[in-house]
């Protein structure tokens, strides 16, 4: 199938389809390369939905087709459900350039499905966040192919409703979401398939007006993984709440909330299940965390050298069978990473408030 020109023709410079005809044209192309769609629920609180493509696979650069695939998965397997709170991550199944192997990995941080009122409605903000992630990958992996995409939905109190949604219903929902952009109006939420009211949103980000200059407490976290079949699998996670005025040097171990996969061994012998449970327990305890970007070792060295140096683990040599014997060492390593990150954020806050006061 000829996909040439797909990055320029169907959408304008703002990432909005120029017309419904262009939108339907892209949908037709998107559907023609789908091989299969599947959904699993490994345990309560986690839902995985996946779309596999036909060979020859889809180029990473055709992000406007990929965003349609992600939206289709969300509408069919996430927005059609009821839950108290949920977030999702996007994953790529990439064809390895040399050889016949494939690599699965998450392409960005989690996106929250609930809006500010606690409701979950498809909205233009979600669409734009997905699109922004995919644009970056289109640039980074130009010329490489995807054999599939998937979403992982982490939720609290989800009531699973297996609705037999037709392709036309899902397509109509996506177009309802995007058509205000074509008309130049204010982007809106669309009504969920499970029901709900529409809410309008401005098409720009408003400035945050600070009424009081007050340094607030914050949370820092860390996740440690092990390589299994070239895929990073979590074996430990943790975080700490950093209250203002706290002495990072004297943080007790009890202040760190940690999750270790081996703790579930007596009722979950399979490492994959324990890894998933570790992440779910971590996400249950930590719903909203700001992402800190940059080299932790360099930041700590420059901003808070008194806290010591970042430890090191030979991740490529770590094996599941070694986790129990190295439990204390691995948890100490993670606590030090969290301690350094907390120190970096505190120093960054001090610099910010000093310079802006």
C-alpha positions as a Markdown table, in Angstrom:
| # | Residue | x | y | z |
|---|---|---|---|---|
| 1 | Unk | 0.0 | 0.0 | 0.0 |
| 2 | Unk | 1.3 | 3.4 | -0.9 |
| 3 | Unk | 1.5 | 5.7 | 2.1 |
| 4 | Unk | 3.6 | 8.4 | 0.5 |
| 5 | Unk | 2.7 | 11.9 | 1.5 |
| 6 | Unk | 0.6 | 10.9 | 4.5 |
| 7 | Unk | 2.5 | 13.3 | 6.8 |
| 8 | Unk | 1.6 | 16.3 | 4.7 |
| 9 | Unk | -1.8 | 15.8 | 2.9 |
| 10 | Unk | -4.4 | 14.9 | 5.5 |
| 11 | Unk | -3.7 | 17.4 | 8.3 |
| 12 | Unk | -2.8 | 21.1 | 8.6 |
| 13 | Unk | 0.2 | 22.5 | 10.4 |
| 14 | Unk | -1.7 | 22.4 | 13.7 |
| 15 | Unk | -2.3 | 18.7 | 13.5 |
| 16 | Unk | -6.0 | 19.0 | 12.6 |
| 17 | Unk | -7.6 | 17.1 | 9.7 |
| 18 | Unk | -8.5 | 19.6 | 7.0 |
| 19 | Unk | -11.9 | 18.0 | 6.3 |
| 20 | Unk | -14.0 | 15.0 | 7.1 |
| 21 | Unk | -13.1 | 13.6 | 3.7 |
| 22 | Unk | -9.4 | 13.7 | 4.7 |
| 23 | Unk | -10.3 | 12.2 | 8.0 |
| 24 | Unk | -12.2 | 9.3 | 6.5 |
| 25 | Unk | -9.4 | 8.8 | 3.9 |
| 26 | Unk | -6.9 | 8.4 | 6.7 |
| 27 | Unk | -9.2 | 6.1 | 8.6 |
| 28 | Unk | -9.6 | 3.9 | 5.6 |
| 29 | Unk | -5.8 | 3.6 | 5.2 |
| 30 | Unk | -5.4 | 3.0 | 8.9 |
| 31 | Unk | -7.9 | 0.1 | 8.9 |
| 32 | Unk | -6.4 | -1.5 | 5.8 |
| 33 | Unk | -3.1 | -2.2 | 7.7 |
| 34 | Unk | -4.7 | -3.7 | 10.9 |
| 35 | Unk | -4.0 | -7.4 | 11.3 |
| 36 | Unk | -5.7 | -7.9 | 14.7 |
| 37 | Unk | -6.9 | -6.2 | 17.9 |
| 38 | Unk | -6.9 | -7.8 | 21.3 |
| 39 | Unk | -7.5 | -6.9 | 25.0 |
| 40 | Unk | -6.5 | -8.6 | 28.2 |
| 41 | Unk | -7.0 | -8.0 | 31.9 |
| 42 | Unk | -4.0 | -9.5 | 33.7 |
| 43 | Unk | -5.3 | -8.5 | 37.1 |
| 44 | Unk | -7.8 | -6.1 | 38.7 |
| 45 | Unk | -6.7 | -2.6 | 37.9 |
| 46 | Unk | -4.7 | -3.3 | 34.7 |
| 47 | Unk | -6.1 | -3.6 | 31.2 |
| 48 | Unk | -3.9 | -4.1 | 28.1 |
| 49 | Unk | -5.3 | -3.4 | 24.6 |
| 50 | Unk | -3.2 | -4.0 | 21.5 |
| 51 | Unk | -3.4 | -3.5 | 17.7 |
| 52 | Unk | -1.1 | -5.4 | 15.4 |
| 53 | Unk | -0.3 | -4.3 | 11.9 |
| 54 | Unk | 0.1 | -6.3 | 8.7 |
| 55 | Unk | 3.5 | -6.9 | 7.1 |
| 56 | Unk | 4.9 | -4.7 | 5.6 |
| 57 | Unk | 4.5 | -2.8 | 8.8 |
| 58 | Unk | 3.7 | 0.9 | 9.5 |
| 59 | Unk | 6.5 | 3.5 | 9.5 |
| 60 | Unk | 6.9 | 5.4 | 12.7 |
| 61 | Unk | 6.8 | 8.6 | 10.7 |
| 62 | Unk | 3.1 | 8.2 | 9.9 |
| 63 | Unk | 2.1 | 9.4 | 13.3 |
| 64 | Unk | -1.3 | 10.6 | 12.2 |
| 65 | Unk | -2.3 | 7.0 | 11.4 |
| 66 | Unk | -0.9 | 5.8 | 14.7 |
| 67 | Unk | -2.8 | 8.4 | 16.8 |
| 68 | Unk | -6.0 | 7.2 | 15.2 |
| 69 | Unk | -5.1 | 3.6 | 16.2 |
| 70 | Unk | -4.5 | 4.7 | 19.8 |
| 71 | Unk | -7.8 | 6.6 | 19.9 |
| 72 | Unk | -9.6 | 3.6 | 18.6 |
| 73 | Unk | -8.1 | 1.5 | 21.4 |
| 74 | Unk | -9.0 | 4.1 | 24.0 |
| 75 | Unk | -12.6 | 4.4 | 22.9 |
| 76 | Unk | -13.2 | 0.7 | 22.7 |
| 77 | Unk | -11.4 | -0.5 | 25.8 |
| 78 | Unk | -11.0 | 2.5 | 28.2 |
| 79 | Unk | -13.6 | 5.2 | 27.7 |
| 80 | Unk | -16.4 | 2.6 | 27.5 |
| 81 | Unk | -15.7 | 1.5 | 31.1 |
| 82 | Unk | -16.5 | 3.0 | 34.4 |
| 83 | Unk | -13.8 | 3.7 | 37.0 |
| 84 | Unk | -12.9 | 6.0 | 39.8 |
| 85 | Unk | -9.5 | 7.0 | 38.4 |
| 86 | Unk | -7.4 | 5.9 | 35.5 |
| 87 | Unk | -4.3 | 6.7 | 33.5 |
| 88 | Unk | -2.7 | 5.0 | 30.5 |
| 89 | Unk | 0.6 | 4.6 | 28.8 |
| 90 | Unk | 1.3 | 4.1 | 25.0 |
| 91 | Unk | 3.6 | 1.4 | 23.8 |
| 92 | Unk | 5.3 | 0.6 | 20.5 |
| 93 | Unk | 6.1 | -2.9 | 19.2 |
| 94 | Unk | 9.0 | -2.0 | 16.9 |
| 95 | Unk | 10.6 | -4.2 | 14.3 |
| 96 | Unk | 14.3 | -4.6 | 14.9 |
| 97 | Unk | 16.2 | -3.3 | 11.9 |
| 98 | Unk | 18.7 | -6.2 | 11.9 |
| 99 | Unk | 17.1 | -9.6 | 12.2 |
| 100 | Unk | 13.5 | -10.7 | 12.7 |
| 101 | Unk | 13.1 | -9.7 | 16.4 |
| 102 | Unk | 10.6 | -7.2 | 17.8 |
| 103 | Unk | 11.0 | -4.9 | 20.9 |
| 104 | Unk | 8.1 | -3.6 | 23.0 |
| 105 | Unk | 8.5 | -0.4 | 25.0 |
| 106 | Unk | 6.6 | 2.5 | 26.5 |
| 107 | Unk | 7.1 | 5.8 | 24.6 |
| 108 | Unk | 6.2 | 8.3 | 27.2 |
| 109 | Unk | 4.8 | 9.1 | 30.7 |
| 110 | Unk | 1.3 | 8.2 | 31.7 |
| 111 | Unk | -1.7 | 10.3 | 30.6 |
| 112 | Unk | -4.6 | 10.8 | 33.0 |
| 113 | Unk | -8.0 | 9.9 | 31.6 |
| 114 | Unk | -10.0 | 11.8 | 34.2 |
| 115 | Unk | -10.7 | 15.5 | 33.8 |
| 116 | Unk | -10.6 | 18.1 | 36.5 |
| 117 | Unk | -14.1 | 17.1 | 37.7 |
| 118 | Unk | -13.2 | 13.5 | 38.0 |
| 119 | Unk | -15.1 | 12.4 | 34.9 |
| 120 | Unk | -13.5 | 10.5 | 31.9 |
| 121 | Unk | -14.5 | 11.9 | 28.6 |
| 122 | Unk | -12.6 | 11.8 | 25.3 |
| 123 | Unk | -11.2 | 15.4 | 24.8 |
| 124 | Unk | -8.9 | 17.3 | 22.6 |
| 125 | Unk | -6.3 | 17.6 | 25.3 |
| 126 | Unk | -5.8 | 13.8 | 25.4 |
| 127 | Unk | -5.6 | 13.7 | 21.6 |
| 128 | Unk | -3.0 | 16.4 | 21.6 |
| 129 | Unk | -0.9 | 14.7 | 24.3 |
| 130 | Unk | -0.9 | 11.5 | 22.3 |
| 131 | Unk | 0.0 | 13.3 | 19.1 |
| 132 | Unk | 2.9 | 15.1 | 20.8 |
| 133 | Unk | 4.4 | 11.8 | 22.0 |
| 134 | Unk | 4.0 | 10.3 | 18.5 |
| 135 | Unk | 5.6 | 13.3 | 16.7 |
| 136 | Unk | 8.7 | 13.0 | 18.8 |
| 137 | Unk | 9.0 | 9.3 | 18.0 |
| 138 | Unk | 8.3 | 10.0 | 14.3 |
| 139 | Unk | 11.4 | 12.2 | 14.3 |
| 140 | Unk | 13.6 | 9.9 | 16.5 |
| 141 | Unk | 12.7 | 6.8 | 14.6 |
| 142 | Unk | 12.3 | 8.0 | 11.0 |
| 143 | Unk | 12.6 | 5.0 | 8.6 |
| 144 | Unk | 11.9 | 2.4 | 11.3 |
| 145 | Unk | 8.8 | 0.2 | 11.3 |
| 146 | Unk | 6.1 | -0.7 | 13.9 |
| 147 | Unk | 4.5 | -4.1 | 13.9 |
| 148 | Unk | 1.9 | -2.9 | 16.5 |
| 149 | Unk | 0.9 | -0.4 | 19.2 |
| 150 | Unk | -0.7 | -0.9 | 22.6 |
| 151 | Unk | -2.1 | 0.9 | 25.6 |
| 152 | Unk | -1.9 | -0.1 | 29.3 |
| 153 | Unk | -4.7 | 1.3 | 31.4 |
| 154 | Unk | -4.1 | 1.5 | 35.1 |
| 155 | Unk | -7.3 | 2.1 | 37.0 |
| 156 | Unk | -8.9 | 2.2 | 40.4 |
| 157 | Unk | -12.4 | 0.6 | 40.9 |
| 158 | Unk | -12.9 | -0.2 | 37.2 |
| 159 | Unk | -16.2 | -1.8 | 36.3 |
| 160 | Unk | -15.6 | -3.8 | 33.1 |
| 161 | Unk | -18.3 | -3.4 | 30.5 |
| 162 | Unk | -17.8 | -5.5 | 27.4 |
| 163 | Unk | -19.7 | -3.4 | 24.9 |
| 164 | Unk | -19.9 | -4.5 | 21.3 |
| 165 | Unk | -19.0 | -1.2 | 19.8 |
| 166 | Unk | -19.1 | -1.0 | 16.0 |
| 167 | Unk | -16.3 | 0.6 | 14.0 |
| 168 | Unk | -18.6 | 3.3 | 12.8 |
| 169 | Unk | -19.6 | 4.3 | 16.3 |
| 170 | Unk | -15.9 | 4.7 | 17.3 |
| 171 | Unk | -15.1 | 6.6 | 14.1 |
| 172 | Unk | -17.9 | 9.0 | 14.8 |
| 173 | Unk | -16.7 | 9.6 | 18.3 |
| 174 | Unk | -13.2 | 10.5 | 17.0 |
| 175 | Unk | -14.6 | 12.9 | 14.4 |
| 176 | Unk | -16.9 | 14.6 | 16.9 |
| 177 | Unk | -13.8 | 15.2 | 18.9 |
| 178 | Unk | -11.8 | 16.7 | 16.1 |
| 179 | Unk | -14.4 | 18.6 | 14.0 |
| 180 | Unk | -14.3 | 21.8 | 16.1 |
| 181 | Unk | -10.7 | 22.1 | 15.1 |
| 182 | Unk | -11.6 | 22.0 | 11.5 |
| 183 | Unk | -14.3 | 24.6 | 12.0 |
| 184 | Unk | -12.0 | 26.8 | 14.0 |
| 185 | Unk | -14.1 | 26.7 | 17.1 |
| 186 | Unk | -13.3 | 25.8 | 20.7 |
| 187 | Unk | -12.2 | 22.2 | 21.1 |
| 188 | Unk | -14.7 | 20.2 | 23.2 |
| 189 | Unk | -15.0 | 16.9 | 25.0 |
| 190 | Unk | -17.3 | 14.4 | 23.2 |
| 191 | Unk | -19.9 | 12.4 | 24.9 |
| 192 | Unk | -18.6 | 9.0 | 26.1 |
| 193 | Unk | -20.0 | 5.9 | 24.7 |
| 194 | Unk | -21.0 | 4.8 | 28.2 |
| 195 | Unk | -22.8 | 8.2 | 28.7 |
| 196 | Unk | -22.1 | 11.6 | 30.0 |
| 197 | Unk | -22.3 | 15.3 | 29.3 |
| 198 | Unk | -20.1 | 17.4 | 27.1 |
| 199 | Unk | -17.8 | 20.0 | 28.5 |
| 200 | Unk | -16.0 | 22.7 | 26.7 |
| 201 | Unk | -12.3 | 23.6 | 26.9 |
| 202 | Unk | -10.3 | 26.6 | 25.7 |
| 203 | Unk | -8.0 | 25.9 | 22.8 |
| 204 | Unk | -5.0 | 27.4 | 24.6 |
| 205 | Unk | -3.2 | 27.0 | 27.9 |
| 206 | Unk | -3.9 | 29.8 | 30.3 |
| 207 | Unk | -1.2 | 31.2 | 32.5 |
| 208 | Unk | -1.0 | 30.2 | 36.1 |
| 209 | Unk | -1.4 | 33.2 | 38.4 |
| 210 | Unk | 0.4 | 32.8 | 41.7 |
| 211 | Unk | -1.4 | 34.5 | 44.5 |
| 212 | Unk | 1.0 | 33.4 | 47.2 |
| 213 | Unk | 4.7 | 32.5 | 46.9 |
| 214 | Unk | 4.7 | 29.4 | 49.0 |
| 215 | Unk | 7.2 | 26.5 | 48.6 |
| 216 | Unk | 5.2 | 23.3 | 48.7 |
| 217 | Unk | 6.0 | 19.7 | 49.6 |
| 218 | Unk | 6.7 | 17.3 | 46.8 |
| 219 | Unk | 7.1 | 13.6 | 46.0 |
| 220 | Unk | 10.0 | 11.9 | 44.3 |
| 221 | Unk | 10.0 | 8.3 | 43.0 |
| 222 | Unk | 12.1 | 5.7 | 41.3 |
| 223 | Unk | 11.5 | 2.4 | 39.4 |
| 224 | Unk | 14.1 | -0.3 | 39.0 |
| 225 | Unk | 14.0 | -2.8 | 36.1 |
| 226 | Unk | 15.6 | -6.0 | 34.9 |
| 227 | Unk | 16.2 | -7.0 | 31.3 |
| 228 | Unk | 14.2 | -10.0 | 30.3 |
| 229 | Unk | 14.3 | -10.9 | 26.6 |
| 230 | Unk | 15.6 | -7.3 | 25.8 |
| 231 | Unk | 12.6 | -5.8 | 27.6 |
| 232 | Unk | 12.8 | -3.8 | 30.9 |
| 233 | Unk | 10.6 | -5.4 | 33.6 |
| 234 | Unk | 10.1 | -3.6 | 36.9 |
| 235 | Unk | 11.3 | -5.5 | 40.0 |
| 236 | Unk | 11.1 | -2.6 | 42.5 |
| 237 | Unk | 9.6 | 0.8 | 42.9 |
| 238 | Unk | 9.4 | 3.4 | 45.6 |
| 239 | Unk | 8.9 | 7.0 | 46.5 |
| 240 | Unk | 9.2 | 9.5 | 49.4 |
| 241 | Unk | 7.2 | 12.5 | 50.4 |
| 242 | Unk | 9.6 | 15.5 | 51.0 |
| 243 | Unk | 8.1 | 17.9 | 53.5 |
| 244 | Unk | 9.5 | 21.4 | 53.6 |
| 245 | Unk | 12.3 | 21.8 | 56.2 |
| 246 | Unk | 13.2 | 18.1 | 56.2 |
| 247 | Unk | 16.8 | 17.1 | 56.4 |
| 248 | Unk | 17.5 | 14.8 | 53.5 |
| 249 | Unk | 20.6 | 13.5 | 55.1 |
| 250 | Unk | 18.7 | 12.1 | 58.0 |
| 251 | Unk | 15.7 | 10.5 | 56.1 |
| 252 | Unk | 14.9 | 7.2 | 57.8 |
| 253 | Unk | 14.2 | 4.1 | 55.7 |
| 254 | Unk | 10.6 | 4.1 | 57.1 |
| 255 | Unk | 9.9 | 7.3 | 55.2 |
| 256 | Unk | 10.4 | 5.5 | 51.9 |
| 257 | Unk | 7.4 | 3.7 | 50.5 |
| 258 | Unk | 8.9 | 0.7 | 48.6 |
| 259 | Unk | 7.5 | -2.2 | 46.6 |
| 260 | Unk | 9.7 | -5.3 | 45.9 |
| 261 | Unk | 8.5 | -8.0 | 43.5 |
| 262 | Unk | 10.0 | -10.9 | 45.6 |
| 263 | Unk | 7.7 | -10.0 | 48.4 |
| 264 | Unk | 4.8 | -11.5 | 46.5 |
| 265 | Unk | 6.6 | -14.8 | 45.7 |
| 266 | Unk | 4.5 | -17.0 | 48.1 |
| 267 | Unk | 1.3 | -16.3 | 46.2 |
| 268 | Unk | 2.7 | -15.2 | 42.8 |
| 269 | Unk | 5.4 | -17.6 | 41.6 |
| 270 | Unk | 5.6 | -16.1 | 38.1 |
| 271 | Unk | 7.9 | -13.1 | 37.9 |
| 272 | Unk | 5.7 | -11.4 | 35.3 |
| 273 | Unk | 2.8 | -11.4 | 37.7 |
| 274 | Unk | 4.9 | -10.1 | 40.5 |
| 275 | Unk | 6.3 | -7.4 | 38.3 |
| 276 | Unk | 2.8 | -6.2 | 37.4 |
| 277 | Unk | 1.7 | -6.4 | 41.0 |
| 278 | Unk | 4.7 | -4.3 | 42.0 |
| 279 | Unk | 3.8 | -1.5 | 39.5 |
| 280 | Unk | 0.1 | -1.6 | 40.4 |
| 281 | Unk | 0.8 | -1.3 | 44.2 |
| 282 | Unk | 3.2 | 1.6 | 43.4 |
| 283 | Unk | 0.6 | 3.4 | 41.2 |
| 284 | Unk | -2.2 | 2.8 | 43.8 |
| 285 | Unk | -0.1 | 4.6 | 46.4 |
| 286 | Unk | 1.2 | 7.3 | 44.0 |
| 287 | Unk | -1.4 | 8.8 | 41.7 |
| 288 | Unk | 0.2 | 12.0 | 40.7 |
| 289 | Unk | 3.9 | 12.5 | 40.3 |
| 290 | Unk | 5.8 | 15.2 | 38.4 |
| 291 | Unk | 8.4 | 13.9 | 36.0 |
| 292 | Unk | 12.0 | 15.2 | 36.6 |
| 293 | Unk | 14.0 | 15.2 | 33.4 |
| 294 | Unk | 17.8 | 15.1 | 33.2 |
| 295 | Unk | 20.8 | 13.2 | 34.4 |
| 296 | Unk | 20.4 | 12.5 | 38.1 |
| 297 | Unk | 24.1 | 11.9 | 38.7 |
| 298 | Unk | 25.1 | 15.2 | 37.2 |
| 299 | Unk | 22.3 | 17.2 | 38.8 |
| 300 | Unk | 23.2 | 15.7 | 42.2 |
| 301 | Unk | 26.9 | 16.4 | 41.7 |
| 302 | Unk | 26.3 | 20.0 | 40.9 |
| 303 | Unk | 23.3 | 20.9 | 43.2 |
| 304 | Unk | 23.7 | 18.7 | 46.3 |
| 305 | Unk | 27.1 | 17.0 | 46.5 |
| 306 | Unk | 26.8 | 16.7 | 50.3 |
| 307 | Unk | 24.3 | 13.9 | 49.8 |
| 308 | Unk | 26.8 | 11.6 | 48.2 |
| 309 | Unk | 27.0 | 10.1 | 44.7 |
| 310 | Unk | 24.6 | 8.1 | 42.7 |
| 311 | Unk | 25.1 | 4.3 | 43.0 |
| 312 | Unk | 25.4 | 1.9 | 40.1 |
| 313 | Unk | 24.0 | -1.4 | 39.2 |
| 314 | Unk | 25.0 | -3.7 | 36.3 |
| 315 | Unk | 21.5 | -3.9 | 35.0 |
| 316 | Unk | 22.5 | -6.0 | 32.0 |
| 317 | Unk | 23.9 | -8.7 | 34.3 |
| 318 | Unk | 21.0 | -8.6 | 36.8 |
| 319 | Unk | 18.8 | -11.8 | 36.8 |
| 320 | Unk | 15.5 | -12.7 | 38.5 |
| 321 | Unk | 17.3 | -15.4 | 40.5 |
| 322 | Unk | 19.6 | -12.8 | 42.0 |
| 323 | Unk | 16.9 | -10.4 | 43.3 |
| 324 | Unk | 16.3 | -12.0 | 46.7 |
| 325 | Unk | 20.0 | -12.3 | 47.6 |
| 326 | Unk | 20.6 | -8.7 | 46.5 |
| 327 | Unk | 17.4 | -7.3 | 48.0 |
| 328 | Unk | 19.0 | -5.0 | 50.6 |
| 329 | Unk | 21.6 | -3.7 | 48.1 |
| 330 | Unk | 19.0 | -3.0 | 45.4 |
| 331 | Unk | 16.7 | -1.2 | 47.8 |
| 332 | Unk | 19.6 | 0.9 | 49.2 |
| 333 | Unk | 20.5 | 1.8 | 45.6 |
| 334 | Unk | 16.9 | 2.9 | 44.9 |
| 335 | Unk | 16.6 | 4.9 | 48.2 |
| 336 | Unk | 19.8 | 6.8 | 47.3 |
| 337 | Unk | 18.4 | 7.7 | 43.9 |
| 338 | Unk | 15.2 | 9.0 | 45.6 |
| 339 | Unk | 17.3 | 10.8 | 48.2 |
| 340 | Unk | 19.4 | 12.5 | 45.5 |
| 341 | Unk | 16.3 | 13.4 | 43.4 |
| 342 | Unk | 14.7 | 15.0 | 46.5 |
| 343 | Unk | 17.8 | 17.0 | 47.2 |
| 344 | Unk | 17.9 | 18.2 | 43.5 |
| 345 | Unk | 14.3 | 19.3 | 43.6 |
| 346 | Unk | 14.7 | 21.1 | 47.0 |
| 347 | Unk | 17.8 | 23.0 | 45.5 |
| 348 | Unk | 15.9 | 23.8 | 42.4 |
| 349 | Unk | 13.0 | 25.3 | 44.4 |
| 350 | Unk | 15.5 | 27.4 | 46.5 |
| 351 | Unk | 17.0 | 28.8 | 43.3 |
| 352 | Unk | 13.6 | 29.5 | 41.8 |
| 353 | Unk | 12.2 | 31.3 | 44.8 |
| 354 | Unk | 15.4 | 33.2 | 45.4 |
| 355 | Unk | 15.6 | 34.5 | 41.8 |
| 356 | Unk | 11.9 | 35.3 | 41.6 |
| 357 | Unk | 11.3 | 36.9 | 45.0 |
